[in-house]
Amino acid sequence: MSDPVDQEILLDGAGKVEELISSALQRAFALRYQDPAQAVEILELTCKQLEKYTPVSDDELKRIGDCQQGQGKLYLQIGKFDQAIAVLQQAQSIYEKVDHKKQLAAVYTLLGQAYLHLSSFVNALQYTLSGLELAQEIDDRTVEGRLLINLASVYIEREEYARALPYVLRATKDAEISQDLQFQAEALEKSCVVYSGLGNAGMALSAGIKSLNLFVDLKEKWGEAKTLNSLGRAYYSMKDYPKALECFEDALRITRQISSPYESVVSLIRIGQVYAEQELPGQALEPLHEALQVSEKIQSRGQQVQCHQLLSSVYRQAVQFQRALAHYERFHEIKEQVFNDESETKLKNLEVVYQVEEARREAEREQLKNIALEQEIQERIQAQRALQSANEQLQKEIAIREQLIGDLNAFARMVAHDLKAPLQNQAILTHILELKLKAINAPKEILELNSQLQRIVQKQAEIIQELLTLASLRSQEIVLVPLDMEKVIQEVLNRLNFVIEDHGAQISLPAQWPVAMGYAPWVEEIWANYITNAIKYGGLPPHVQLGAIAEGDGFVRFWIQDNGDGINPEDQAKLFQDFSRVDRGRAEGHGLGLSIVARIVEKLGGRVGVDSRGRPGEGSRFWFTLRAAE
């Protein structure tokens, strides 16, 4: 590193100021993490040498401001906040003199951070709002976004996370637009903190992990440490104490390497908090006392408040009430200094002024938009009138079609109900006739004719039931409730008892059913159709197995397996279409049952399907899904 004599030599001659400052800034920031003390010394010596120099142009004066701004950044890193404020205010004066608004807004950002670390919320907010006004004036989204992060940080420090959230969201949007990776990482880190404070651990972890990856790629150790602390907060809110400790300890290791005492205190406080939460006062005391010592050294009163509050709680756990009381009194005393009524009033007044000014700017923007859009609005009014006329005609046609559909549904229900009664009578009569014929030892041919008549009656009853179900699907609004699937299945088996006995079918059921959401009458129809088909198209005799499995996407898959000849893959797509039949060798149908199953399941929010390789004896597995009950 050059000594002061060398630097004085460098200032001899025109154009050497730029060379000196550029070299000093480059060397200092290359060392900011490896050797922070040397980095600070480089800029201190450079700025001291520049005090003896009289700038000959605004450009030279602006570059001196840049050197002071860099020095202020390093002071912030190493926790010398008063010195940071002093040198940044010098840079502020220079940028105001040369009217460099972008750099002035950037200095306001750093001053806001310095005052925030000192828990001087009014000063932090004043500088942040002044910077925001400048950033909006020059239309710089990156600078504006960083100031929005500052604004959010004021409320985060005061644990007002709901008030911080809108500013974080705006900053995140600006960061995405800017494509500045460091800015994106900073916005994501702040999002992690806010979401943790609001109790949304999932969003917090997502934002924190993205931020950490960006900072690691950028080799930004300070940002990496801050994000590790924020991630630790997210894990702490989830009560995942081992992961929280791992994050805090990693952050502490980094902050000690780069001499960042403020972030070290954050880590130490959080480590103590984790142990205190687990009622381990012996392990909590050491990091908390170290945090208090460092926070007093850097004059971070907000952190001192946290330390005394936690130490009071930990000493109560350790049954050391006198020490607990001493820390509680100190906590209360410092808190009154930081959060006094006068500061609260000033903060509220500043926020009101900012909101009023924002509203005024927004009104101006809207007025300009209104003037520009007036002609377009008139064109849209004309188009809207034409569209309204077409819409009215369409509504009339829809009403006519809805009336027709309603009439058809009503007719279907009426016909179905009118046919059910005589069919039930026929079913009873054929059953009585069967008993009479067997009693008189009627010929086998006559008994077979009566059995055929019974099957015809059963088929007609199925068709009518499906028509009724179809009509209810079109018109009925239902509420989904958790289903007792065992009870549903039992109702279906009772209903199909005749078919089961007639075919000698064996039905296997699981010991327990998962609970899903549905509407029992409709789900009964699904199972009735599936079981009937499994019996008709199964082996001889039919072996039918029912089951269910929870899927990973929040749904339950219910299935039925038969032992028939299976279904060719090319025919499977037709199965759930209206009035579509597949030749399966036995039994006839009207092609409506499975299409009704598909409509029922779709209306219940699930899916249907079949798995089969079309190999004899392997059978088919039909399935449907319903949303799992929470």
C-alpha positions in Angstrom: 0.0 0.0 0.0 1.3 3.5 -0.8 2.1 5.7 2.1 1.0 9.4 2.4 4.1 10.7 0.7 3.5 8.5 -2.3 0.0 9.7 -2.6 1.0 13.3 -2.4 3.4 12.7 -5.3 0.5 11.1 -7.3 -1.5 14.4 -6.9 1.2 16.4 -8.8 0.1 17.1 -12.3 -3.3 17.4 -14.0 -5.6 14.3 -14.1 -3.9 12.5 -11.3 -6.9 12.8 -8.9 -9.0 10.4 -10.9 -6.2 7.9 -11.1 -5.6 8.2 -7.3 -9.2 7.8 -6.3 -9.9 5.0 -8.8 -6.9 3.0 -7.6 -7.7 3.6 -3.9 -11.3 2.5 -4.3 -10.3 -0.6 -6.4 -7.7 -1.7 -3.8 -9.9 -1.0 -0.8 -13.0 -2.9 -2.1 -10.8 -5.8 -3.2 -9.7 -6.1 0.5 -13.0 -5.3 2.2 -13.6 -8.9 3.2 -10.0 -10.3 3.3 -8.6 -7.4 5.4 -11.2 -4.8 6.3 -8.9 -2.8 8.5 -6.4 -2.3 5.6 -9.2 -1.5 3.2 -10.4 1.3 5.6 -6.9 2.6 6.0 -6.4 2.9 2.3 -9.5 5.2 1.9 -8.8 7.1 5.1 -5.3 8.0 3.9 -6.6 8.9 0.4 -9.4 11.1 1.8 -6.9 12.8 4.2 -4.6 13.5 1.2 -7.5 14.9 -0.8 -8.3 17.5 1.9 -5.1 19.3 0.8 -6.2 19.4 -2.8 -8.4 22.0 -4.4 -10.6 20.5 -7.2 -10.4 22.2 -10.5 -13.7 20.9 -11.9 -17.1 19.4 -10.9 -15.9 16.0 -12.1 -12.9 16.0 -9.8 -15.1 17.2 -6.9 -17.6 14.5 -7.7 -14.8 11.8 -7.6 -13.8 13.1 -4.1 -17.4 12.5 -3.1 -17.2 9.0 -4.5 -14.1 8.3 -2.3 -15.9 9.5 0.8 -18.9 7.4 -0.1 -16.7 4.3 -0.4 -15.2 5.2 3.0 -18.7 5.4 4.5 -19.6 2.0 3.1 -16.6 0.4 4.8 -17.3 2.2 8.1 -20.9 0.7 7.9 -19.4 -2.8 7.4 -17.1 -2.5 10.4 -19.7 -0.9 12.7 -18.3 2.6 12.9 -21.7 4.2 12.4 -20.9 7.8 13.7 -17.8 8.0 11.5 -19.8 6.6 8.6 -22.5 9.4 9.0 -19.8 12.1 9.2 -18.0 11.1 6.0 -21.3 10.4 4.1 -22.6 13.8 5.0 -19.4 15.3 3.5 -20.1 13.3 0.3 -23.7 14.5 0.5 -22.6 18.2 0.5 -20.4 17.5 -2.6 -23.1 15.8 -4.6 -25.5 18.6 -3.7 -23.0 21.2 -4.9 -22.3 19.4 -8.3 -26.1 18.5 -8.6 -25.4 14.7 -9.0 -28.8 13.4 -8.0 -28.2 9.7 -8.5 -25.1 9.6 -6.2 -26.9 11.9 -3.8 -29.8 9.4 -3.6 -27.3 6.5 -3.1 -25.7 8.5 -0.2 -29.1 9.0 1.3 -29.5 5.2 1.2 -26.3 4.7 3.2 -27.1 7.4 5.7 -30.5 5.8 6.2 -28.8 2.5 6.9 -26.4 4.1 9.4 -29.1 5.8 11.4 -31.2 2.6 11.3 -28.3 0.7 12.9 -28.2 3.3 15.6 -32.0 2.9 16.1 -32.5 6.6 15.1 -35.6 5.8 13.2 -36.7 9.4 12.5 -33.3 10.3 10.8 -33.3 7.0 9.0 -36.8 7.7 7.6 -36.0 11.3 6.7 -33.0 10.3 4.6 -34.8 7.4 3.0 -37.8 9.5 2.0 -35.5 12.3 0.6 -33.7 9.6 -1.4 -37.0 8.2 -2.7 -38.1 11.6 -3.9 -34.8 12.0 -5.8 -34.9 8.5 -7.3 -38.4 9.0 -8.5 -37.4 12.4 -10.0 -34.6 10.8 -12.0 -36.6 7.7 -12.7 -33.9 5.2 -11.4 -35.7 2.0 -10.4 -32.6 0.4 -8.9 -31.8 3.3 -6.6 -35.6 3.6 -5.7 -35.8 -0.1 -5.0 -32.8 0.0 -2.6 -34.4 3.0 -0.8 -37.7 1.0 -0.6 -35.7 -1.8 1.1 -34.5 0.8 3.6 -38.0 2.0 4.2 -39.1 -1.6 4.8 -36.1 -2.1 7.2 -37.3 0.8 9.4 -40.6 -1.1 10.0 -38.8 -4.5 10.3 -36.6 -3.1 13.1 -39.8 -2.1 14.8 -41.4 -5.5 14.1 -44.2 -3.9 12.0 -43.9 -6.6 9.3 -47.3 -5.9 7.7 -46.3 -2.3 7.1 -43.0 -3.4 5.6 -44.5 -5.9 3.2 -45.7 -3.5 0.5 -42.3 -1.8 0.2 -40.5 -5.1 0.0 -42.9 -6.3 -2.8 -42.3 -3.1 -4.7 -38.5 -3.4 -4.3 -38.6 -7.0 -5.5 -40.5 -6.0 -8.6 -38.0 -3.2 -9.3 -35.1 -5.7 -8.8 -36.6 -8.2 -11.3 -36.9 -5.4 -13.9 -33.4 -4.1 -13.3 -31.7 -7.5 -13.8 -29.2 -6.3 -11.1 -28.3 -9.6 -9.4 -27.0 -8.0 -6.2 -30.2 -5.8 -5.9 -32.3 -8.9 -6.5 -30.4 -10.7 -3.7 -30.9 -7.8 -1.3 -34.7 -7.6 -2.0 -35.1 -11.4 -1.6 -33.2 -11.3 1.7 -35.5 -8.6 3.0 -38.5 -10.6 1.7 -37.3 -13.6 3.8 -37.3 -11.4 7.0 -40.7 -10.0 6.4 -42.3 -13.4 5.5 -40.7 -14.9 8.7 -42.2 -12.1 10.7 -45.6 -12.7 9.2 -45.5 -16.4 9.9 -45.2 -17.5 6.3 -42.2 -19.8 6.7 -42.5 -21.4 3.2 -42.3 -18.0 1.4 -39.5 -17.0 3.7 -37.4 -20.1 3.0 -38.0 -19.8 -0.8 -36.9 -16.1 -0.8 -33.9 -16.7 1.6 -32.5 -19.7 -0.4 -32.6 -17.8 -3.7 -31.0 -14.8 -2.0 -28.2 -16.9 -0.5 -27.4 -18.6 -3.8 -27.1 -15.2 -5.5 -24.8 -13.7 -2.8 -22.6 -16.8 -2.9 -22.3 -16.6 -6.7 -21.5 -12.8 -6.4 -18.9 -13.6 -3.6 -20.7 -11.0 -1.4 -19.8 -12.1 2.1 -21.7 -9.4 3.9 -24.9 -10.2 2.0 -24.3 -13.9 2.6 -24.0 -13.4 6.3 -27.2 -11.3 6.5 -29.1 -13.9 4.5 -27.9 -16.7 6.7 -29.3 -14.8 9.7 -32.6 -14.3 7.9 -32.8 -17.9 6.9 -32.1 -18.8 10.5 -35.1 -16.7 11.5 -37.3 -18.7 9.1 -36.2 -22.0 10.5 -36.6 -20.7 14.1 -40.2 -19.7 13.3 -40.7 -23.4 12.1 -39.2 -24.6 15.4 -36.4 -26.3 13.4 -33.8 -25.3 16.0 -30.8 -27.4 14.6 -31.1 -25.8 11.2 -31.6 -22.3 12.7 -28.5 -22.7 14.8 -26.5 -23.9 11.8 -27.5 -20.8 9.9 -26.8 -18.4 12.8 -23.4 -20.0 13.5 -22.4 -19.9 9.8 -23.4 -16.2 9.7 -21.4 -15.5 12.9 -18.3 -17.2 11.4 -18.5 -15.0 8.3 -19.2 -11.8 10.1 -16.2 -12.3 12.3 -14.0 -12.9 9.2 -15.1 -9.7 7.6 -15.3 -7.6 10.8 -19.0 -6.9 10.6 -20.0 -6.4 14.3 -23.6 -5.4 13.7 -24.4 -8.6 11.9 -22.3 -10.6 14.5 -24.6 -9.2 17.2 -27.7 -10.3 15.1 -26.2 -13.9 15.0 -25.3 -13.9 18.7 -28.8 -12.7 19.8 -30.5 -15.3 17.6 -28.2 -18.1 18.9 -29.1 -17.1 22.5 -32.8 -16.9 21.6 -32.7 -20.5 20.2 -31.2 -21.8 23.5 -33.6 -19.7 25.6 -36.5 -21.2 23.6 -35.3 -24.7 24.5 -34.9 -23.6 28.1 -31.1 -24.0 28.1 -30.1 -20.8 30.0 -26.5 -22.0 30.6 -25.9 -22.1 26.8 -27.9 -18.9 26.1 -26.0 -16.6 28.5 -22.6 -16.5 26.8 -23.7 -15.4 23.3 -26.2 -12.9 24.7 -23.5 -11.3 27.0 -21.1 -11.1 24.0 -23.9 -9.6 21.9 -24.6 -7.0 24.6 -20.9 -6.1 24.9 -20.5 -5.6 21.1 -23.8 -3.7 20.7 -22.7 -1.3 23.4 -19.4 -0.8 21.7 -21.0 0.1 18.3 -23.8 2.0 20.1 -26.6 0.0 18.5 -29.4 0.7 21.0 -32.0 -1.4 19.3 -29.8 -4.4 19.6 -29.1 -3.5 23.3 -32.9 -3.6 23.9 -33.1 -7.1 22.5 -30.1 -8.3 24.5 -31.4 -7.0 27.8 -34.9 -8.3 27.2 -33.5 -11.8 26.4 -31.1 -11.8 29.3 -33.9 -10.9 31.7 -35.9 -13.9 30.4 -32.9 -16.2 30.5 -32.0 -15.2 34.1 -35.6 -15.9 35.1 -35.2 -19.4 33.6 -32.0 -19.8 35.6 -33.8 -18.6 38.8 -31.5 -15.6 39.2 -34.2 -13.1 39.7 -32.0 -10.2 40.9 -30.0 -10.2 37.6 -33.2 -10.7 35.6 -34.7 -7.6 37.2 -31.5 -5.6 36.5 -31.6 -6.4 32.8 -35.4 -5.8 32.6 -34.9 -2.3 34.1 -32.1 -1.6 31.6 -34.3 -3.0 28.8 -37.1 -0.7 29.8 -34.8 2.3 30.1 -33.2 2.0 26.7 -36.5 1.1 25.0 -38.0 4.3 26.3 -35.1 6.2 24.8 -35.5 4.5 21.4 -39.3 4.3 21.2 -40.4 7.6 22.9 -43.6 9.4 22.1 -41.9 12.3 20.3 -40.1 9.9 17.9 -43.3 8.0 17.3 -45.1 11.2 16.4 -42.3 12.3 14.1 -42.3 8.9 12.4 -46.1 9.1 11.8 -45.9 12.6 10.5 -43.1 11.7 8.1 -45.0 8.7 6.8 -48.1 10.8 6.3 -46.1 13.4 4.4 -44.6 10.7 2.2 -48.0 9.1 1.5 -49.6 12.5 0.6 -46.7 13.2 -1.8 -47.0 9.8 -3.3 -50.7 10.3 -3.8 -50.1 13.7 -5.4 -47.6 12.2 -7.9 -50.0 9.3 -8.6 -52.8 11.8 -9.3 -50.5 13.7 -11.7 -49.6 10.4 -13.5 -53.3 9.4 -13.7 -54.2 12.9 -15.1 -51.7 12.5 -17.9 -52.9 9.0 -18.6 -56.5 10.2 -18.7 -55.7 12.9 -21.3 -53.7 10.4 -23.4 -56.5 7.8 -23.1 -59.5 10.0 -23.7 -59.7 9.3 -27.4 -59.2 5.6 -26.8 -62.0 5.6 -24.2 -64.4 7.1 -26.7 -63.5 4.4 -29.2 -63.9 1.8 -26.5 -67.4 3.2 -25.7 -68.5 2.7 -29.2 -67.0 -0.8 -29.3 -68.7 -1.6 -26.0 -72.1 -0.6 -27.3 -71.7 -2.9 -30.2 -70.5 -5.6 -27.9 -73.4 -5.0 -25.5 -75.9 -5.4 -28.4 -74.3 -8.7 -29.4 -74.1 -9.8 -25.8 -77.8 -9.1 -25.3 -78.6 -11.3 -28.3 -76.4 -14.0 -27.0 -78.0 -13.8 -23.6 -81.4 -14.3 -25.2 -80.2 -17.4 -27.0 -78.5 -18.7 -23.9 -81.8 -18.3 -21.9 -83.7 -20.1 -24.6 -81.2 -23.0 -24.5 -81.2 -23.1 -20.8 -85.0 -23.3 -20.8 -84.8 -26.2 -23.3 -82.2 -28.0 -21.2 -84.3 -27.5 -18.1 -87.4 -28.9 -19.9 -85.3 -31.9 -21.1 -84.1 -32.6 -17.6 -87.6 -32.3 -16.2 -88.9 -34.6 -18.9 -86.1 -37.1 -18.3 -86.9 -37.2 -14.6 -90.6 -37.5 -15.2 -90.2 -40.3 -17.7 -87.7 -42.1 -15.4 -89.9 -41.9 -12.4 -93.0 -42.9 -14.3 -91.2 -46.0 -15.6 -89.6 -47.0 -12.3 -92.8 -48.1 -10.6 -94.1 -50.5 -13.3 -90.6 -51.9 -13.7 -90.4 -52.6 -9.9 -93.7 -54.4 -10.2 -92.4 -56.4 -13.1 -89.3 -57.3 -11.1 -91.4 -58.5 -8.2 -93.7 -60.5 -10.4 -90.9 -62.2 -12.2 -89.4 -63.2 -8.9 -92.7 -64.5 -7.7 -93.2 -66.3 -11.0 -89.7 -67.9 -10.6 -90.7 -69.2 -7.1 -94.0 -70.6 -8.5 -92.4 -72.3 -11.4 -89.8 -74.0 -9.2 -92.5 -75.1 -6.9 -94.3 -77.0 -9.7 -91.0 -78.3 -11.2 -91.5 -76.3 -14.4 -89.4 -77.3 -17.4 -85.9 -75.8 -17.6 -86.8 -74.0 -20.8 -89.6 -72.0 -19.1 -87.3 -71.2 -16.1 -84.6 -69.9 -18.5 -87.2 -67.7 -20.3 -88.2 -66.2 -16.9 -84.5 -65.6 -16.1 -84.1 -63.8 -19.4 -87.1 -61.6 -18.6 -85.6 -60.8 -15.2 -82.3 -59.7 -16.9 -84.3 -57.5 -19.3 -86.1 -55.8 -16.4 -82.8 -55.3 -14.5 -81.3 -53.7 -17.6 -84.2 -51.4 -18.0 -83.9 -50.4 -14.3 -80.2 -49.6 -14.8 -80.9 -47.4 -17.9 -83.6 -45.5 -15.9 -81.3 -45.0 -13.0 -78.6 -43.7 -15.3 -81.1 -41.3 -16.9 -82.0 -40.0 -13.4 -78.3 -39.6 -12.5 -77.6 -37.8 -15.8 -80.4 -35.3 -15.1 -79.2 -34.6 -11.6 -75.6 -34.0 -12.8 -76.8 -31.3 -15.1 -78.9 -29.4 -12.5 -78.0 -30.4 -9.0 -75.6 -28.3 -6.9 -73.9 -30.3 -4.2 -71.6 -29.7 -1.2 -68.5 -31.9 -0.9 -68.1 -33.6 2.5 -65.7 -36.2 3.9 -67.0 -39.7 2.9 -67.4 -42.8 4.9 -66.3 -45.0 2.0 -67.0 -48.2 3.9 -70.6 -47.2 4.3 -70.9 -46.1 0.7 -69.5 -49.5 -0.5 -71.9 -51.4 1.8 -74.9 -49.5 0.3 -73.7 -50.4 -3.2 -73.2 -54.1 -2.4 -76.7 -54.3 -0.8 -78.1 -52.8 -4.0 -76.2 -55.2 -6.2 -76.8 -58.3 -4.1 -78.9 -60.0 -6.8 -76.2 -59.5 -9.5 -73.5 -60.7 -7.1 -75.3 -63.9 -6.1 -76.5 -64.6 -9.7 -72.9 -64.6 -11.0 -71.3 -66.2 -7.9 -68.9 -63.2 -7.6 -66.3 -62.9 -4.9 -65.7 -59.3 -3.6 -62.6 -58.4 -1.7 -62.5 -55.2 0.3 -59.6 -53.4 2.2 -59.6 -53.3 5.9 -59.6 -49.5 5.9 -60.4 -46.7 3.5 -58.7 -43.3 3.2 -61.1 -40.4 3.7 -61.8 -38.3 0.6 -64.2 -35.5 -0.2 -67.3 -36.2 -2.3 -71.1 -36.6 -2.5 -72.2 -40.0 -1.3 -75.2 -40.6 -3.8 -73.0 -39.9 -6.8 -70.0 -41.9 -5.5 -72.4 -44.8 -5.0 -73.3 -44.6 -8.7 -69.6 -44.7 -9.6 -69.0 -47.9 -7.6 -72.2 -49.5 -8.7 -71.2 -49.1 -12.3 -67.6 -50.2 -11.8 -68.6 -53.3 -9.7 -71.4 -54.3 -12.1 -69.0 -54.1 -15.1 -66.3 -56.0 -13.1 -68.8 -58.8 -12.4 -70.2 -59.0 -16.0 -66.8 -58.8 -17.8 -64.7 -60.6 -15.1 -63.6 -64.2 -15.1 -65.8 -67.3 -14.3 -66.4 -67.0 -11.5 -65.7 -63.3 -11.1 -63.1 -62.3 -8.5 -63.3 -58.5 -7.9 -60.9 -56.6 -5.6 -61.5 -53.0 -4.4 -58.8 -50.7 -3.0 -57.5 -47.2 -2.6 -54.1 -45.4 -2.3 -53.2 -41.8 -1.4 -51.5 -40.0 -4.2 -48.8 -37.3 -3.6 -50.9 -34.4 -5.1 -53.6 -34.2 -2.4 -55.8 -36.8 -4.1 -56.9 -40.4 -3.3 -57.1 -43.0 -6.1 -59.9 -45.6 -5.7 -59.7 -48.7 -7.9 -61.4 -51.9 -8.8 -59.6 -55.0 -10.3 -61.4 -57.8 -12.2 -60.0 -61.1 -13.5 -61.4 -60.9 -17.0 -59.7 -60.8 -20.4 -58.7 -57.1 -20.1 -59.2 -54.3 -22.7 -57.0 -53.6 -25.7 -55.1 -50.3 -25.3 -56.6 -49.0 -28.6 -60.1 -49.5 -27.2 -59.5 -47.8 -23.8 -59.9 -44.3 -25.1 -63.5 -45.0 -26.1 -64.6 -46.4 -22.8 -65.7 -43.1 -21.1 -67.3 -41.5 -24.2 -71.1 -41.1 -24.4 -73.0 -44.0 -26.1 -69.7 -45.7 -27.0 -69.4 -49.5 -26.5 -66.3 -51.8 -26.6 -66.8 -55.4 -27.6 -65.6 -57.4 -24.6 -67.0 -60.8 -25.6 -69.9 -60.9 -23.1 -72.8 -58.8 -22.0 -74.4 -56.0 -23.8 -74.9 -52.4 -22.8 -76.2 -49.1 -24.1 -72.8 -47.3 -23.8 -73.9 -44.7 -21.2 -72.7 -46.0 -17.8 -68.9 -45.2 -17.9 -69.6 -41.8 -19.5 -71.8 -40.9 -16.6 -69.0 -42.1 -14.2 -66.6 -39.7 -16.0 -69.1 -36.8 -15.7 -69.6 -37.5 -12.0 -65.9 -37.6 -11.2 -65.2 -34.5 -13.3 -67.9 -32.6 -11.4 -66.4 -33.8 -8.1 -63.0 -32.5 -9.2 -61.2 -35.8 -10.0 -60.2 -38.0 -12.9 -61.1 -41.4 -14.3 -59.1 -44.0 -16.1 -58.3 -47.7 -16.8 -55.1 -49.7 -16.7 -55.1 -52.9 -18.7 -52.7 -54.7 -21.1 -55.5 -56.7 -22.8 -54.2 -60.1 -21.7 -56.6 -62.8 -20.8 -56.7 -63.5 -17.1 -54.9 -60.3 -16.1 -58.2 -58.3 -16.1 -58.6 -54.6 -16.0 -58.2 -52.0 -13.2 -60.6 -49.1 -13.4 -60.0 -46.1 -11.1 -61.1 -42.7 -10.2 -59.7 -40.0 -8.0 -61.2 -37.7 -5.3 -59.6 -34.9 -3.4 -58.3 -36.1 0.0 -60.0 -34.8 3.1 -57.8 -32.4 5.1 
